[in-house]
């Protein structure tokens, strides 16, 4: 696996590499570069500052900020002939 060239994000580390290079992984994470450890069930190391920013984000704000812009969406008609999708529950 191994770490790619400097400047590529994200970086991927095997668990063995991560154990040997923990200081480097922490330094890169603190510099704003997420570090991925493991391949089967990977974990991501980010700075405490980034974690705090992500933790305080509200779902509604996220949905508004990430909504597609300049794209036509096909919406279903609101006519009375639509069935109730929850009728069978």
Biopython code that builds the backbone (N, CA, C, O; Angstrom):
import numpy as np
from Bio.PDB.StructureBuilder import StructureBuilder

atoms = [
    (1, "UNK", "N", (0.838, -1.165, 0.000)),
    (1, "UNK", "CA", (0.000, 0.000, 0.000)),
    (1, "UNK", "C", (0.884, 1.229, 0.000)),
    (1, "UNK", "O", (1.104, 1.795, -1.071)),
    (2, "UNK", "N", (1.397, 1.673, 1.115)),
    (2, "UNK", "CA", (2.365, 2.756, 1.146)),
    (2, "UNK", "C", (1.748, 4.121, 0.970)),
    (2, "UNK", "O", (0.623, 4.269, 0.493)),
    (3, "UNK", "N", (2.523, 5.117, 1.371)),
    (3, "UNK", "CA", (2.033, 6.485, 1.238)),
    (3, "UNK", "C", (2.432, 7.032, -0.114)),
    (3, "UNK", "O", (3.567, 6.837, -0.550)),
    (4, "UNK", "N", (1.512, 7.719, -0.791)),
    (4, "UNK", "CA", (1.829, 8.291, -2.093)),
    (4, "UNK", "C", (2.710, 9.521, -1.964)),
    (4, "UNK", "O", (3.106, 9.900, -0.862)),
    (5, "UNK", "N", (3.011, 10.136, -3.086)),
    (5, "UNK", "CA", (3.854, 11.324, -3.103)),
    (5, "UNK", "C", (3.256, 12.442, -2.272)),
    (5, "UNK", "O", (2.042, 12.507, -2.075)),
    (6, "UNK", "N", (4.121, 13.322, -1.786)),
    (6, "UNK", "CA", (3.689, 14.459, -0.994)),
    (6, "UNK", "C", (2.700, 15.309, -1.771)),
    (6, "UNK", "O", (2.858, 15.506, -2.976)),
    (7, "UNK", "N", (1.697, 15.806, -1.096)),
    (7, "UNK", "CA", (0.728, 16.661, -1.740)),
    (7, "UNK", "C", (-0.509, 15.928, -2.223)),
    (7, "UNK", "O", (-1.530, 16.564, -2.482)),
    (8, "UNK", "N", (-0.449, 14.597, -2.355)),
    (8, "UNK", "CA", (-1.664, 13.895, -2.751)),
    (8, "UNK", "C", (-2.528, 13.670, -1.524)),
    (8, "UNK", "O", (-2.040, 13.330, -0.447)),
    (9, "UNK", "N", (-3.799, 13.864, -1.712)),
    (9, "UNK", "CA", (-4.726, 13.695, -0.607)),
    (9, "UNK", "C", (-5.848, 12.824, -1.109)),
    (9, "UNK", "O", (-6.277, 13.033, -2.243)),
    (10, "UNK", "N", (-6.351, 11.887, -0.383)),
    (10, "UNK", "CA", (-5.870, 11.469, 0.929)),
    (10, "UNK", "C", (-4.675, 10.533, 0.814)),
    (10, "UNK", "O", (-4.391, 9.987, -0.252)),
    (11, "UNK", "N", (-3.992, 10.362, 1.921)),
    (11, "UNK", "CA", (-2.884, 9.419, 2.000)),
    (11, "UNK", "C", (-3.391, 8.130, 2.609)),
    (11, "UNK", "O", (-4.221, 8.147, 3.517)),
    (12, "UNK", "N", (-2.892, 7.011, 2.108)),
    (12, "UNK", "CA", (-3.289, 5.700, 2.607)),
    (12, "UNK", "C", (-2.089, 5.014, 3.221)),
    (12, "UNK", "O", (-1.011, 4.972, 2.628)),
    (13, "UNK", "N", (-2.281, 4.475, 4.412)),
    (13, "UNK", "CA", (-1.218, 3.790, 5.132)),
    (13, "UNK", "C", (-1.715, 2.402, 5.535)),
    (13, "UNK", "O", (-2.876, 2.234, 5.909)),
    (14, "UNK", "N", (-0.832, 1.420, 5.454)),
    (14, "UNK", "CA", (-1.172, 0.111, 6.025)),
    (14, "UNK", "C", (-1.106, 0.272, 7.539)),
    (14, "UNK", "O", (-0.524, 1.236, 8.036)),
    (15, "UNK", "N", (-1.691, -0.652, 8.264)),
    (15, "UNK", "CA", (-1.661, -0.570, 9.723)),
    (15, "UNK", "C", (-0.223, -0.650, 10.217)),
    (15, "UNK", "O", (0.153, 0.068, 11.143)),
    (16, "UNK", "N", (0.587, -1.515, 9.609)),
    (16, "UNK", "CA", (1.989, -1.644, 10.014)),
    (16, "UNK", "C", (2.747, -0.333, 9.793)),
    (16, "UNK", "O", (3.524, 0.088, 10.650)),
    (17, "UNK", "N", (2.519, 0.320, 8.632)),
    (17, "UNK", "CA", (3.157, 1.608, 8.363)),
    (17, "UNK", "C", (2.697, 2.654, 9.371)),
    (17, "UNK", "O", (3.499, 3.445, 9.868)),
    (18, "UNK", "N", (1.411, 2.652, 9.664)),
    (18, "UNK", "CA", (0.864, 3.641, 10.599)),
    (18, "UNK", "C", (1.483, 3.497, 11.981)),
    (18, "UNK", "O", (1.760, 4.497, 12.645)),
    (19, "UNK", "N", (1.701, 2.265, 12.419)),
    (19, "UNK", "CA", (2.345, 2.052, 13.721)),
    (19, "UNK", "C", (3.756, 2.621, 13.724)),
    (19, "UNK", "O", (4.193, 3.222, 14.705)),
    (20, "UNK", "N", (4.460, 2.426, 12.620)),
    (20, "UNK", "CA", (5.849, 2.881, 12.542)),
    (20, "UNK", "C", (5.962, 4.387, 12.315)),
    (20, "UNK", "O", (6.965, 4.991, 12.695)),
    (21, "UNK", "N", (4.953, 4.998, 11.705)),
    (21, "UNK", "CA", (5.049, 6.410, 11.317)),
    (21, "UNK", "C", (3.950, 7.267, 11.937)),
    (21, "UNK", "O", (3.481, 8.218, 11.313)),
    (22, "UNK", "N", (3.543, 6.943, 13.142)),
    (22, "UNK", "CA", (2.447, 7.664, 13.784)),
    (22, "UNK", "C", (2.716, 9.166, 13.882)),
    (22, "UNK", "O", (1.819, 9.969, 13.628)),
    (23, "UNK", "N", (3.928, 9.550, 14.244)),
    (23, "UNK", "CA", (4.245, 10.980, 14.360)),
    (23, "UNK", "C", (4.030, 11.704, 13.038)),
    (23, "UNK", "O", (3.498, 12.814, 13.015)),
    (24, "UNK", "N", (4.444, 11.077, 11.932)),
    (24, "UNK", "CA", (4.269, 11.670, 10.604)),
    (24, "UNK", "C", (2.782, 11.793, 10.259)),
    (24, "UNK", "O", (2.347, 12.812, 9.723)),
    (25, "UNK", "N", (2.013, 10.758, 10.567)),
    (25, "UNK", "CA", (0.571, 10.773, 10.295)),
    (25, "UNK", "C", (-0.105, 11.895, 11.070)),
    (25, "UNK", "O", (-0.939, 12.616, 10.522)),
    (26, "UNK", "N", (0.248, 12.043, 12.332)),
    (26, "UNK", "CA", (-0.337, 13.112, 13.150)),
    (26, "UNK", "C", (0.068, 14.484, 12.629)),
    (26, "UNK", "O", (-0.754, 15.401, 12.592)),
    (27, "UNK", "N", (1.330, 14.634, 12.225)),
    (27, "UNK", "CA", (1.795, 15.916, 11.695)),
    (27, "UNK", "C", (1.014, 16.295, 10.440)),
    (27, "UNK", "O", (0.584, 17.440, 10.294)),
    (28, "UNK", "N", (0.831, 15.338, 9.539)),
    (28, "UNK", "CA", (0.087, 15.597, 8.302)),
    (28, "UNK", "C", (-1.381, 15.904, 8.581)),
    (28, "UNK", "O", (-1.963, 16.791, 7.957)),
    (29, "UNK", "N", (-1.976, 15.171, 9.517)),
    (29, "UNK", "CA", (-3.377, 15.418, 9.868)),
    (29, "UNK", "C", (-3.541, 16.819, 10.462)),
    (29, "UNK", "O", (-4.499, 17.524, 10.146)),
    (30, "UNK", "N", (-2.605, 17.215, 11.321)),
    (30, "UNK", "CA", (-2.666, 18.566, 11.905)),
    (30, "UNK", "C", (-2.500, 19.645, 10.840)),
    (30, "UNK", "O", (-2.994, 20.761, 10.996)),
    (31, "UNK", "N", (-1.796, 19.302, 9.749)),
    (31, "UNK", "CA", (-1.587, 20.257, 8.651)),
    (31, "UNK", "C", (-2.788, 20.300, 7.706)),
    (31, "UNK", "O", (-2.757, 20.994, 6.690)),
    (32, "UNK", "N", (-3.848, 19.558, 8.042)),
    (32, "UNK", "CA", (-5.066, 19.595, 7.242)),
    (32, "UNK", "C", (-5.158, 18.520, 6.181)),
    (32, "UNK", "O", (-6.035, 18.584, 5.319)),
    (33, "UNK", "N", (-4.268, 17.525, 6.218)),
    (33, "UNK", "CA", (-4.293, 16.438, 5.240)),
    (33, "UNK", "C", (-4.839, 15.170, 5.895)),
    (33, "UNK", "O", (-4.132, 14.547, 6.687)),
    (34, "UNK", "N", (-6.066, 14.774, 5.591)),
    (34, "UNK", "CA", (-6.620, 13.544, 6.174)),
    (34, "UNK", "C", (-5.745, 12.336, 5.827)),
    (34, "UNK", "O", (-5.237, 12.228, 4.711)),
    (35, "UNK", "N", (-5.577, 11.444, 6.780)),
    (35, "UNK", "CA", (-4.751, 10.252, 6.603)),
    (35, "UNK", "C", (-5.619, 9.015, 6.797)),
    (35, "UNK", "O", (-6.288, 8.885, 7.823)),
    (36, "UNK", "N", (-5.616, 8.107, 5.828)),
    (36, "UNK", "CA", (-6.421, 6.890, 5.898)),
    (36, "UNK", "C", (-5.526, 5.729, 6.284)),
    (36, "UNK", "O", (-4.473, 5.506, 5.686)),
    (37, "UNK", "N", (-5.967, 4.990, 7.298)),
    (37, "UNK", "CA", (-5.199, 3.844, 7.791)),
    (37, "UNK", "C", (-6.021, 2.583, 7.593)),
    (37, "UNK", "O", (-7.185, 2.521, 7.987)),
    (38, "UNK", "N", (-5.404, 1.570, 6.975)),
    (38, "UNK", "CA", (-6.049, 0.280, 6.769)),
    (38, "UNK", "C", (-6.795, 0.235, 5.461)),
    (38, "UNK", "O", (-7.125, 1.264, 4.870)),
    (39, "UNK", "N", (-7.059, -1.012, 5.009)),
    (39, "UNK", "CA", (-7.764, -1.164, 3.744)),
    (39, "UNK", "C", (-9.077, -1.920, 3.892)),
    (39, "UNK", "O", (-10.035, -1.628, 3.175)),
    (40, "UNK", "N", (-9.142, -2.877, 4.797)),
    (40, "UNK", "CA", (-10.384, -3.653, 4.935)),
    (40, "UNK", "C", (-11.471, -2.857, 5.653)),
    (40, "UNK", "O", (-12.604, -2.783, 5.177)),
    (41, "UNK", "N", (-11.140, -2.281, 6.761)),
    (41, "UNK", "CA", (-12.059, -1.407, 7.496)),
    (41, "UNK", "C", (-11.287, -0.135, 7.826)),
    (41, "UNK", "O", (-10.874, 0.062, 8.969)),
    (42, "UNK", "N", (-11.089, 0.728, 6.831)),
    (42, "UNK", "CA", (-10.218, 1.892, 7.028)),
    (42, "UNK", "C", (-10.762, 2.892, 8.037)),
    (42, "UNK", "O", (-11.969, 3.010, 8.249)),
    (43, "UNK", "N", (-9.836, 3.599, 8.643)),
    (43, "UNK", "CA", (-10.149, 4.703, 9.549)),
    (43, "UNK", "C", (-9.415, 5.933, 9.035)),
    (43, "UNK", "O", (-8.367, 5.822, 8.397)),
    (44, "UNK", "N", (-9.973, 7.103, 9.319)),
    (44, "UNK", "CA", (-9.371, 8.348, 8.853)),
    (44, "UNK", "C", (-8.932, 9.163, 10.053)),
    (44, "UNK", "O", (-9.684, 9.328, 11.014)),
    (45, "UNK", "N", (-7.708, 9.673, 9.991)),
    (45, "UNK", "CA", (-7.173, 10.538, 11.041)),
    (45, "UNK", "C", (-7.248, 11.969, 10.531)),
    (45, "UNK", "O", (-6.702, 12.298, 9.478)),
    (46, "UNK", "N", (-7.938, 12.822, 11.299)),
    (46, "UNK", "CA", (-8.019, 14.247, 10.985)),
    (46, "UNK", "C", (-7.644, 15.026, 12.235)),
    (46, "UNK", "O", (-7.609, 14.468, 13.332)),
    (47, "UNK", "N", (-7.366, 16.302, 12.074)),
    (47, "UNK", "CA", (-7.000, 17.124, 13.226)),
    (47, "UNK", "C", (-8.222, 17.329, 14.131)),
    (47, "UNK", "O", (-9.366, 17.193, 13.695)),
    (48, "UNK", "N", (-7.956, 17.654, 15.381)),
    (48, "UNK", "CA", (-9.037, 17.943, 16.326)),
    (48, "UNK", "C", (-9.852, 19.137, 15.840)),
    (48, "UNK", "O", (-11.068, 19.179, 16.025)),
    (49, "UNK", "N", (-9.184, 20.105, 15.222)),
    (49, "UNK", "CA", (-9.878, 21.295, 14.701)),
    (49, "UNK", "C", (-10.864, 20.908, 13.598)),
    (49, "UNK", "O", (-12.000, 21.383, 13.590)),
    (50, "UNK", "N", (-10.438, 20.051, 12.670)),
    (50, "UNK", "CA", (-11.333, 19.606, 11.605)),
    (50, "UNK", "C", (-12.494, 18.803, 12.182)),
    (50, "UNK", "O", (-13.635, 18.955, 11.746)),
    (51, "UNK", "N", (-12.205, 17.957, 13.153)),
    (51, "UNK", "CA", (-13.253, 17.152, 13.785)),
    (51, "UNK", "C", (-14.288, 18.053, 14.436)),
    (51, "UNK", "O", (-15.489, 17.819, 14.300)),
    (52, "UNK", "N", (-13.840, 19.064, 15.131)),
    (52, "UNK", "CA", (-14.748, 20.002, 15.798)),
    (52, "UNK", "C", (-15.639, 20.714, 14.772)),
    (52, "UNK", "O", (-16.839, 20.879, 14.990)),
    (53, "UNK", "N", (-15.046, 21.125, 13.667)),
    (53, "UNK", "CA", (-15.825, 21.797, 12.613)),
    (53, "UNK", "C", (-16.879, 20.862, 12.034)),
    (53, "UNK", "O", (-18.018, 21.272, 11.810)),
    (54, "UNK", "N", (-16.507, 19.614, 11.792)),
    (54, "UNK", "CA", (-17.446, 18.643, 11.235)),
    (54, "UNK", "C", (-18.538, 18.272, 12.236)),
    (54, "UNK", "O", (-19.686, 18.047, 11.851)),
    (55, "UNK", "N", (-18.186, 18.208, 13.502)),
    (55, "UNK", "CA", (-19.144, 17.815, 14.535)),
    (55, "UNK", "C", (-20.220, 18.865, 14.751)),
    (55, "UNK", "O", (-21.335, 18.531, 15.151)),
    (56, "UNK", "N", (-19.913, 20.103, 14.499)),
    (56, "UNK", "CA", (-20.863, 21.172, 14.774)),
    (56, "UNK", "C", (-21.709, 21.554, 13.568)),
    (56, "UNK", "O", (-22.509, 22.487, 13.637)),
    (57, "UNK", "N", (-21.538, 20.856, 12.493)),
    (57, "UNK", "CA", (-22.280, 21.156, 11.273)),
    (57, "UNK", "C", (-23.711, 20.646, 11.394)),
    (57, "UNK", "O", (-23.938, 19.508, 11.807)),
    (58, "UNK", "N", (-24.659, 21.479, 11.039)),
    (58, "UNK", "CA", (-26.065, 21.106, 11.105)),
    (58, "UNK", "C", (-26.495, 20.447, 9.801)),
    (58, "UNK", "O", (-26.046, 20.847, 8.726)),
    (59, "UNK", "N", (-27.355, 19.446, 9.886)),
    (59, "UNK", "CA", (-27.802, 18.712, 8.710)),
    (59, "UNK", "C", (-28.461, 19.640, 7.692)),
    (59, "UNK", "O", (-28.166, 19.556, 6.500)),
    (60, "UNK", "N", (-29.328, 20.501, 8.138)),
    (60, "UNK", "CA", (-30.016, 21.409, 7.228)),
    (60, "UNK", "C", (-29.046, 22.298, 6.471)),
    (60, "UNK", "O", (-29.189, 22.499, 5.265)),
    (61, "UNK", "N", (-28.065, 22.827, 7.175)),
    (61, "UNK", "CA", (-27.063, 23.678, 6.547)),
    (61, "UNK", "C", (-26.252, 22.870, 5.527)),
    (61, "UNK", "O", (-25.966, 23.349, 4.430)),
    (62, "UNK", "N", (-25.889, 21.645, 5.901)),
    (62, "UNK", "CA", (-25.148, 20.774, 4.985)),
    (62, "UNK", "C", (-25.949, 20.518, 3.710)),
    (62, "UNK", "O", (-25.405, 20.593, 2.609)),
    (63, "UNK", "N", (-27.247, 20.215, 3.857)),
    (63, "UNK", "CA", (-28.074, 19.928, 2.688)),
    (63, "UNK", "C", (-28.183, 21.140, 1.764)),
    (63, "UNK", "O", (-28.137, 21.003, 0.542)),
    (64, "UNK", "N", (-28.326, 22.309, 2.350)),
    (64, "UNK", "CA", (-28.419, 23.529, 1.544)),
    (64, "UNK", "C", (-27.092, 23.805, 0.843)),
    (64, "UNK", "O", (-27.075, 24.139, -0.342)),
    (65, "UNK", "N", (-25.975, 23.668, 1.571)),
    (65, "UNK", "CA", (-24.664, 23.947, 0.984)),
    (65, "UNK", "C", (-24.279, 22.939, -0.089)),
    (65, "UNK", "O", (-23.558, 23.287, -1.024)),
    (66, "UNK", "N", (-24.742, 21.699, 0.022)),
    (66, "UNK", "CA", (-24.325, 20.672, -0.927)),
    (66, "UNK", "C", (-25.360, 20.397, -2.020)),
    (66, "UNK", "O", (-25.175, 19.496, -2.838)),
    (67, "UNK", "N", (-26.434, 21.162, -2.035)),
    (67, "UNK", "CA", (-27.467, 20.979, -3.068)),
    (67, "UNK", "C", (-26.895, 21.314, -4.438)),
    (67, "UNK", "O", (-26.109, 22.251, -4.579)),
    (68, "UNK", "N", (-27.295, 20.545, -5.445)),
    (68, "UNK", "CA", (-26.791, 20.840, -6.793)),
    (68, "UNK", "C", (-27.255, 22.211, -7.268)),
    (68, "UNK", "O", (-28.390, 22.615, -7.015)),
    (69, "UNK", "N", (-26.380, 22.913, -7.948)),
    (69, "UNK", "CA", (-26.695, 24.235, -8.456)),
    (69, "UNK", "C", (-26.626, 24.206, -9.984)),
    (69, "UNK", "O", (-25.731, 23.587, -10.559)),
    (70, "UNK", "N", (-27.564, 24.871, -10.626)),
    (70, "UNK", "CA", (-27.551, 24.966, -12.075)),
    (70, "UNK", "C", (-27.923, 23.678, -12.780)),
    (70, "UNK", "O", (-27.613, 23.506, -13.959)),
    (71, "UNK", "N", (-28.582, 22.770, -12.079)),
    (71, "UNK", "CA", (-28.982, 21.497, -12.671)),
    (71, "UNK", "C", (-30.495, 21.403, -12.600)),
    (71, "UNK", "O", (-31.093, 21.652, -11.553)),
    (72, "UNK", "N", (-31.109, 21.045, -13.715)),
    (72, "UNK", "CA", (-32.554, 20.875, -13.735)),
    (72, "UNK", "C", (-32.911, 19.538, -13.077)),
    (72, "UNK", "O", (-32.372, 18.496, -13.451)),
    (73, "UNK", "N", (-33.799, 19.570, -12.118)),
    (73, "UNK", "CA", (-34.247, 18.353, -11.452)),
    (73, "UNK", "C", (-35.638, 17.996, -11.949)),
    (73, "UNK", "O", (-36.498, 18.865, -12.087)),
    (74, "UNK", "N", (-35.854, 16.724, -12.214)),
    (74, "UNK", "CA", (-37.184, 16.265, -12.610)),
    (74, "UNK", "C", (-37.948, 15.901, -11.347)),
    (74, "UNK", "O", (-37.608, 14.938, -10.660)),
    (75, "UNK", "N", (-38.966, 16.665, -11.051)),
    (75, "UNK", "CA", (-39.775, 16.424, -9.871)),
    (75, "UNK", "C", (-41.093, 15.776, -10.271)),
    (75, "UNK", "O", (-41.648, 16.101, -11.321)),
    (76, "UNK", "N", (-41.603, 14.852, -9.439)),
    (76, "UNK", "CA", (-42.889, 14.224, -9.768)),
    (76, "UNK", "C", (-44.012, 15.245, -9.655)),
    (76, "UNK", "O", (-43.909, 16.216, -8.905)),
    (77, "UNK", "N", (-45.081, 15.017, -10.404)),
    (77, "UNK", "CA", (-46.223, 15.918, -10.322)),
    (77, "UNK", "C", (-46.878, 15.785, -8.958)),
    (77, "UNK", "O", (-46.736, 14.762, -8.289)),
    (78, "UNK", "N", (-47.575, 16.791, -8.561)),
    (78, "UNK", "CA", (-48.237, 16.777, -7.258)),
    (78, "UNK", "C", (-49.723, 16.471, -7.401)),
    (78, "UNK", "O", (-50.518, 16.814, -6.527)),
    (79, "UNK", "N", (-50.090, 15.838, -8.482)),
    (79, "UNK", "CA", (-51.495, 15.510, -8.722)),
    (79, "UNK", "C", (-52.028, 14.529, -7.687)),
    (79, "UNK", "O", (-51.262, 13.876, -6.979)),
    (80, "UNK", "N", (-53.348, 14.437, -7.610)),
    (80, "UNK", "CA", (-53.995, 13.564, -6.634)),
    (80, "UNK", "C", (-53.918, 12.084, -6.966)),
    (80, "UNK", "O", (-54.317, 11.250, -6.153)),
    (81, "UNK", "N", (-53.414, 11.744, -8.139)),
    (81, "UNK", "CA", (-53.374, 10.326, -8.540)),
    (81, "UNK", "C", (-52.132, 9.605, -8.029)),
    (81, "UNK", "O", (-51.941, 8.426, -8.327)),
    (82, "UNK", "N", (-51.294, 10.282, -7.273)),
    (82, "UNK", "CA", (-50.103, 9.599, -6.724)),
    (82, "UNK", "C", (-50.524, 8.703, -5.570)),
    (82, "UNK", "O", (-51.338, 9.090, -4.731)),
    (83, "UNK", "N", (-49.960, 7.502, -5.541)),
    (83, "UNK", "CA", (-50.277, 6.590, -4.441)),
    (83, "UNK", "C", (-49.474, 6.946, -3.197)),
    (83, "UNK", "O", (-48.466, 7.649, -3.273)),
    (84, "UNK", "N", (-49.925, 6.461, -2.073)),
    (84, "UNK", "CA", (-49.254, 6.686, -0.807)),
    (84, "UNK", "C", (-48.154, 5.634, -0.655)),
    (84, "UNK", "O", (-48.475, 4.453, -0.519)),
    (85, "UNK", "N", (-46.868, 6.009, -0.673)),
    (85, "UNK", "CA", (-45.796, 5.024, -0.587)),
    (85, "UNK", "C", (-45.735, 4.321, 0.758)),
    (85, "UNK", "O", (-45.059, 3.299, 0.885)),
    (86, "UNK", "N", (-46.421, 4.841, 1.761)),
    (86, "UNK", "CA", (-46.401, 4.239, 3.088)),
    (86, "UNK", "C", (-47.679, 3.479, 3.429)),
    (86, "UNK", "O", (-47.859, 3.051, 4.569)),
    (87, "UNK", "N", (-48.545, 3.312, 2.475)),
    (87, "UNK", "CA", (-49.841, 2.682, 2.710)),
    (87, "UNK", "C", (-49.715, 1.221, 3.162)),
    (87, "UNK", "O", (-50.561, 0.732, 3.910)),
    (88, "UNK", "N", (-48.684, 0.538, 2.721)),
    (88, "UNK", "CA", (-48.519, -0.878, 3.045)),
    (88, "UNK", "C", (-47.815, -1.133, 4.380)),
    (88, "UNK", "O", (-47.643, -2.289, 4.768)),
    (89, "UNK", "N", (-47.414, -0.100, 5.073)),
    (89, "UNK", "CA", (-46.669, -0.301, 6.319)),
    (89, "UNK", "C", (-47.541, -0.301, 7.527)),
    (89, "UNK", "O", (-47.049, -0.460, 8.644)),
]
sb = StructureBuilder()
sb.init_structure("model")
sb.init_model(0)
sb.init_chain("A")
sb.init_seg("    ")
for serial, (resi, resn, name, xyz) in enumerate(atoms, 1):
    if name == "N":
        sb.init_residue(resn, " ", resi, " ")
    sb.init_atom(name, np.array(xyz, "f"), 0.0, 1.0, " ", f" {name:<3s}", serial, name[0])
structure = sb.get_structure()
